[in-house]
Amino acid sequence: MRIWLVKTNDIDYDLYQSAVVIAATHLEAEHLVWERLTNNKQVENYYGSKFEQNWHAREINLDKEGIVLADFNAG
């Protein structure tokens, strides 16, 4: 298994913007995030059944030190 940073630019209120996922491939990571964070009743009830979020996975390099994800919501 590998660790992936999965992000989307398709964001609005009450939606996830990114996730750190463990999966074998980037396609599995993207599908897992879509299935768990986009394809659910709360999102469908608010945005409609045709709403899509396009997720993009990037493998996390475990060989170097760094911040994987920092989420700052100013407001």
N, CA, C and O atoms as a GROMACS GRO file, in nm:
protein
  300
    1MET      N    1   0.084  -0.119   0.000
    1MET     CA    2   0.000   0.000   0.000
    1MET      C    3   0.088   0.125   0.000
    1MET      O    4   0.203   0.123   0.044
    2ARG      N    5   0.032   0.232  -0.050
    2ARG     CA    6   0.101   0.361  -0.056
    2ARG      C    7   0.014   0.466   0.010
    2ARG      O    8  -0.105   0.445   0.034
    3ILE      N    9   0.074   0.580   0.040
    3ILE     CA   10   0.001   0.692   0.100
    3ILE      C   11  -0.012   0.801  -0.006
    3ILE      O   12   0.084   0.837  -0.073
    4TRP      N   13  -0.135   0.854  -0.020
    4TRP     CA   14  -0.166   0.953  -0.124
    4TRP      C   15  -0.227   1.078  -0.062
    4TRP      O   16  -0.306   1.069   0.033
    5LEU      N   17  -0.191   1.192  -0.115
    5LEU     CA   18  -0.259   1.317  -0.087
    5LEU      C   19  -0.358   1.338  -0.201
    5LEU      O   20  -0.317   1.352  -0.316
    6VAL      N   21  -0.486   1.341  -0.169
    6VAL     CA   22  -0.590   1.351  -0.270
    6VAL      C   23  -0.661   1.485  -0.251
    6VAL      O   24  -0.711   1.514  -0.142
    7LYS      N   25  -0.665   1.567  -0.356
    7LYS     CA   26  -0.721   1.702  -0.347
    7LYS      C   27  -0.820   1.727  -0.461
    7LYS      O   28  -0.819   1.657  -0.563
    8THR      N   29  -0.903   1.828  -0.441
    8THR     CA   30  -0.995   1.872  -0.545
    8THR      C   31  -0.999   2.024  -0.548
    8THR      O   32  -0.977   2.090  -0.446
    9ASN      N   33  -1.027   2.079  -0.664
    9ASN     CA   34  -1.053   2.223  -0.678
    9ASN      C   35  -1.202   2.252  -0.679
    9ASN      O   36  -1.243   2.368  -0.679
   10ASP      N   37  -1.283   2.146  -0.680
   10ASP     CA   38  -1.429   2.160  -0.684
   10ASP      C   39  -1.482   2.168  -0.542
   10ASP      O   40  -1.537   2.071  -0.489
   11ILE      N   41  -1.465   2.285  -0.480
   11ILE     CA   42  -1.507   2.299  -0.341
   11ILE      C   43  -1.610   2.410  -0.325
   11ILE      O   44  -1.617   2.503  -0.405
   12ASP      N   45  -1.687   2.396  -0.222
   12ASP     CA   46  -1.788   2.494  -0.184
   12ASP      C   47  -1.810   2.473  -0.035
   12ASP      O   48  -1.735   2.400   0.030
   13TYR      N   49  -1.911   2.538   0.019
   13TYR     CA   50  -1.940   2.520   0.160
   13TYR      C   51  -1.975   2.374   0.190
   13TYR      O   52  -2.040   2.307   0.110
   14ASP      N   53  -1.932   2.328   0.306
   14ASP     CA   54  -1.965   2.195   0.357
   14ASP      C   55  -1.917   2.081   0.270
   14ASP      O   56  -1.982   1.976   0.263
   15LEU      N   57  -1.804   2.099   0.203
   15LEU     CA   58  -1.743   1.993   0.122
   15LEU      C   59  -1.598   1.974   0.165
   15LEU      O   60  -1.533   2.066   0.213
   16TYR      N   61  -1.549   1.853   0.148
   16TYR     CA   62  -1.409   1.825   0.173
   16TYR      C   63  -1.324   1.876   0.057
   16TYR      O   64  -1.367   1.874  -0.058
   17GLN      N   65  -1.205   1.922   0.090
   17GLN     CA   66  -1.112   1.973  -0.011
   17GLN      C   67  -0.995   1.878  -0.033
   17GLN      O   68  -0.938   1.877  -0.142
   18SER      N   69  -0.959   1.799   0.068
   18SER     CA   70  -0.845   1.709   0.055
   18SER      C   71  -0.853   1.598   0.159
   18SER      O   72  -0.928   1.607   0.257
   19ALA      N   73  -0.774   1.494   0.135
   19ALA     CA   74  -0.765   1.381   0.227
   19ALA      C   75  -0.633   1.311   0.208
   19ALA      O   76  -0.577   1.312   0.098
   20VAL      N   77  -0.584   1.249   0.314
   20VAL     CA   78  -0.467   1.163   0.306
   20VAL      C   79  -0.520   1.021   0.311
   20VAL      O   80  -0.592   0.984   0.404
   21VAL      N   81  -0.484   0.940   0.210
   21VAL     CA   82  -0.546   0.809   0.189
   21VAL      C   83  -0.438   0.702   0.173
   21VAL      O   84  -0.332   0.726   0.117
   22ILE      N   85  -0.468   0.584   0.224
   22ILE     CA   86  -0.383   0.467   0.201
   22ILE      C   87  -0.453   0.379   0.099
   22ILE      O   88  -0.565   0.334   0.121
   23ALA      N   89  -0.386   0.354  -0.014
   23ALA     CA   90  -0.441   0.271  -0.122
   23ALA      C   91  -0.326   0.220  -0.208
   23ALA      O   92  -0.214   0.271  -0.201
   24ALA      N   93  -0.354   0.120  -0.287
   24ALA     CA   94  -0.250   0.060  -0.372
   24ALA      C   95  -0.213   0.149  -0.490
   24ALA      O   96  -0.096   0.157  -0.526
   25THR      N   97  -0.312   0.217  -0.551
   25THR     CA   98  -0.287   0.300  -0.669
   25THR      C   99  -0.354   0.436  -0.654
   25THR      O  100  -0.440   0.455  -0.569
   26HIS      N  101  -0.312   0.530  -0.740
   26HIS     CA  102  -0.376   0.663  -0.734
   26HIS      C  103  -0.522   0.656  -0.775
   26HIS      O  104  -0.604   0.731  -0.723
   27LEU      N  105  -0.557   0.567  -0.866
   27LEU     CA  106  -0.697   0.553  -0.906
   27LEU      C  107  -0.783   0.500  -0.792
   27LEU      O  108  -0.896   0.546  -0.772
   28GLU      N  109  -0.730   0.405  -0.716
   28GLU     CA  110  -0.803   0.353  -0.600
   28GLU      C  111  -0.818   0.462  -0.494
   28GLU      O  112  -0.924   0.473  -0.431
   29ALA      N  113  -0.716   0.543  -0.474
   29ALA     CA  114  -0.723   0.653  -0.378
   29ALA      C  115  -0.829   0.754  -0.419
   29ALA      O  116  -0.909   0.798  -0.336
   30GLU      N  117  -0.830   0.792  -0.546
   30GLU     CA  118  -0.929   0.888  -0.596
   30GLU      C  119  -1.070   0.832  -0.584
   30GLU      O  120  -1.162   0.904  -0.545
   31HIS      N  121  -1.089   0.705  -0.617
   31HIS     CA  122  -1.222   0.643  -0.608
   31HIS      C  123  -1.268   0.634  -0.462
   31HIS      O  124  -1.385   0.661  -0.432
   32LEU      N  125  -1.179   0.598  -0.373
   32LEU     CA  126  -1.214   0.587  -0.231
   32LEU      C  127  -1.262   0.722  -0.177
   32LEU      O  128  -1.363   0.728  -0.107
   33VAL      N  129  -1.190   0.828  -0.209
   33VAL     CA  130  -1.229   0.961  -0.162
   33VAL      C  131  -1.362   1.003  -0.224
   33VAL      O  132  -1.449   1.056  -0.154
   34TRP      N  133  -1.379   0.979  -0.354
   34TRP     CA  134  -1.506   1.014  -0.417
   34TRP      C  135  -1.622   0.936  -0.352
   34TRP      O  136  -1.727   0.993  -0.322
   35GLU      N  137  -1.600   0.808  -0.330
   35GLU     CA  138  -1.705   0.722  -0.273
   35GLU      C  139  -1.743   0.764  -0.131
   35GLU      O  140  -1.861   0.765  -0.095
   36ARG      N  141  -1.644   0.800  -0.051
   36ARG     CA  142  -1.670   0.831   0.090
   36ARG      C  143  -1.703   0.978   0.117
   36ARG      O  144  -1.778   1.009   0.209
   37LEU      N  145  -1.647   1.070   0.036
   37LEU     CA  146  -1.663   1.212   0.068
   37LEU      C  147  -1.753   1.287  -0.029
   37LEU      O  148  -1.808   1.391   0.008
   38THR      N  149  -1.771   1.239  -0.151
   38THR     CA  150  -1.856   1.308  -0.248
   38THR      C  151  -1.988   1.234  -0.268
   38THR      O  152  -2.094   1.296  -0.270
   39ASN      N  153  -1.982   1.103  -0.283
   39ASN     CA  154  -2.099   1.022  -0.314
   39ASN      C  155  -2.172   0.983  -0.185
   39ASN      O  156  -2.174   0.865  -0.148
   40ASN      N  157  -2.230   1.081  -0.118
   40ASN     CA  158  -2.306   1.050   0.003
   40ASN      C  159  -2.434   1.133   0.008
   40ASN      O  160  -2.448   1.230  -0.066
   41LYS      N  161  -2.524   1.095   0.093
   41LYS     CA  162  -2.658   1.157   0.098
   41LYS      C  163  -2.653   1.305   0.132
   41LYS      O  164  -2.730   1.383   0.076
   42GLN      N  165  -2.565   1.345   0.224
   42GLN     CA  166  -2.559   1.486   0.262
   42GLN      C  167  -2.522   1.574   0.144
   42GLN      O  168  -2.583   1.678   0.122
   43VAL      N  169  -2.422   1.533   0.067
   43VAL     CA  170  -2.380   1.610  -0.051
   43VAL      C  171  -2.492   1.608  -0.155
   43VAL      O  172  -2.524   1.712  -0.212
   44GLU      N  173  -2.550   1.491  -0.179
   44GLU     CA  174  -2.658   1.479  -0.278
   44GLU      C  175  -2.778   1.565  -0.239
   44GLU      O  176  -2.838   1.630  -0.325
   45ASN      N  177  -2.815   1.564  -0.112
   45ASN     CA  178  -2.930   1.643  -0.067
   45ASN      C  179  -2.908   1.793  -0.086
   45ASN      O  180  -3.003   1.866  -0.117
   46TYR      N  181  -2.785   1.839  -0.068
   46TYR     CA  182  -2.757   1.981  -0.079
   46TYR      C  183  -2.725   2.025  -0.222
   46TYR      O  184  -2.773   2.129  -0.267
   47TYR      N  185  -2.644   1.945  -0.294
   47TYR     CA  186  -2.597   1.986  -0.426
   47TYR      C  187  -2.667   1.916  -0.541
   47TYR      O  188  -2.649   1.955  -0.657
   48GLY      N  189  -2.746   1.814  -0.512
   48GLY     CA  190  -2.816   1.741  -0.617
   48GLY      C  191  -2.738   1.617  -0.659
   48GLY      O  192  -2.618   1.607  -0.636
   49SER      N  193  -2.807   1.524  -0.719
   49SER     CA  194  -2.746   1.395  -0.754
   49SER      C  195  -2.646   1.406  -0.870
   49SER      O  196  -2.566   1.314  -0.889
   50LYS      N  197  -2.648   1.513  -0.946
   50LYS     CA  198  -2.558   1.529  -1.060
   50LYS      C  199  -2.426   1.597  -1.022
   50LYS      O  200  -2.338   1.613  -1.107
   51PHE      N  201  -2.411   1.637  -0.895
   51PHE     CA  202  -2.290   1.708  -0.852
   51PHE      C  203  -2.169   1.616  -0.859
   51PHE      O  204  -2.176   1.500  -0.820
   52GLU      N  205  -2.059   1.668  -0.910
   52GLU     CA  206  -1.934   1.592  -0.920
   52GLU      C  207  -1.820   1.670  -0.857
   52GLU      O  208  -1.813   1.792  -0.868
   53GLN      N  209  -1.732   1.598  -0.792
   53GLN     CA  210  -1.603   1.652  -0.749
   53GLN      C  211  -1.498   1.568  -0.818
   53GLN      O  212  -1.503   1.445  -0.811
   54ASN      N  213  -1.404   1.631  -0.883
   54ASN     CA  214  -1.294   1.559  -0.948
   54ASN      C  215  -1.174   1.560  -0.854
   54ASN      O  216  -1.121   1.666  -0.820
   55TRP      N  217  -1.132   1.442  -0.813
   55TRP     CA  218  -1.023   1.425  -0.718
   55TRP      C  219  -0.895   1.386  -0.791
   55TRP      O  220  -0.898   1.314  -0.890
   56HIS      N  221  -0.781   1.435  -0.741
   56HIS     CA  222  -0.652   1.408  -0.802
   56HIS      C  223  -0.554   1.363  -0.693
   56HIS      O  224  -0.529   1.436  -0.597
   57ALA      N  225  -0.498   1.242  -0.709
   57ALA     CA  226  -0.408   1.186  -0.610
   57ALA      C  227  -0.262   1.206  -0.648
   57ALA      O  228  -0.225   1.200  -0.765
   58ARG      N  229  -0.182   1.231  -0.547
   58ARG     CA  230  -0.038   1.246  -0.564
   58ARG      C  231   0.027   1.166  -0.452
   58ARG      O  232  -0.006   1.184  -0.334
   59GLU      N  233   0.120   1.078  -0.488
   59GLU     CA  234   0.184   0.995  -0.386
   59GLU      C  235   0.268   1.081  -0.293
   59GLU      O  236   0.337   1.173  -0.336
   60ILE      N  237   0.262   1.049  -0.164
   60ILE     CA  238   0.340   1.121  -0.064
   60ILE      C  239   0.477   1.057  -0.054
   60ILE      O  240   0.489   0.936  -0.036
   61ASN      N  241   0.580   1.138  -0.065
   61ASN     CA  242   0.718   1.092  -0.055
   61ASN      C  243   0.754   1.078   0.093
   61ASN      O  244   0.760   1.177   0.166
   62LEU      N  245   0.777   0.955   0.136
   62LEU     CA  246   0.811   0.929   0.276
   62LEU      C  247   0.960   0.938   0.303
   62LEU      O  248   1.004   0.917   0.416
   63ASP      N  249   1.039   0.970   0.201
   63ASP     CA  250   1.183   0.978   0.217
   63ASP      C  251   1.232   1.115   0.263
   63ASP      O  252   1.349   1.130   0.299
   64LYS      N  253   1.145   1.214   0.262
   64LYS     CA  254   1.190   1.345   0.306
   64LYS      C  255   1.090   1.406   0.403
   64LYS      O  256   0.970   1.379   0.396
   65GLU      N  257   1.141   1.486   0.493
   65GLU     CA  258   1.060   1.550   0.594
   65GLU      C  259   0.976   1.661   0.534
   65GLU      O  260   1.023   1.732   0.444
   66GLY      N  261   0.855   1.677   0.580
   66GLY     CA  262   0.772   1.786   0.531
   66GLY      C  263   0.630   1.777   0.584
   66GLY      O  264   0.593   1.676   0.644
   67ILE      N  265   0.554   1.878   0.561
   67ILE     CA  266   0.413   1.881   0.600
   67ILE      C  267   0.332   1.823   0.487
   67ILE      O  268   0.346   1.865   0.372
   68VAL      N  269   0.249   1.726   0.517
   68VAL     CA  270   0.167   1.662   0.415
   68VAL      C  271   0.042   1.744   0.390
   68VAL      O  272   0.004   1.766   0.275
   69LEU      N  273  -0.024   1.790   0.495
   69LEU     CA  274  -0.149   1.863   0.480
   69LEU      C  275  -0.164   1.960   0.597
   69LEU      O  276  -0.152   1.921   0.713
   70ALA      N  277  -0.191   2.084   0.566
   70ALA     CA  278  -0.222   2.185   0.667
   70ALA      C  279  -0.344   2.260   0.618
   70ALA      O  280  -0.337   2.326   0.514
   71ASP      N  281  -0.453   2.253   0.689
   71ASP     CA  282  -0.577   2.314   0.645
   71ASP      C  283  -0.608   2.433   0.736
   71ASP      O  284  -0.633   2.416   0.855
   72PHE      N  285  -0.607   2.552   0.679
   72PHE     CA  286  -0.631   2.674   0.755
   72PHE      C  287  -0.753   2.745   0.699
   72PHE      O  288  -0.752   2.790   0.584
   73ASN      N  289  -0.856   2.756   0.777
   73ASN     CA  290  -0.978   2.826   0.738
   73ASN      C  291  -0.985   2.958   0.812
   73ASN      O  292  -1.014   2.961   0.931
   74ALA      N  293  -0.959   3.065   0.742
   74ALA     CA  294  -0.969   3.196   0.804
   74ALA      C  295  -1.115   3.241   0.803
   74ALA      O  296  -1.189   3.212   0.708
   75GLY      N  297  -1.155   3.309   0.905
   75GLY     CA  298  -1.291   3.357   0.902
   75GLY      C  299  -1.341   3.416   1.026
   75GLY      O  300  -1.456   3.459   1.033
   0.00000   0.00000   0.00000
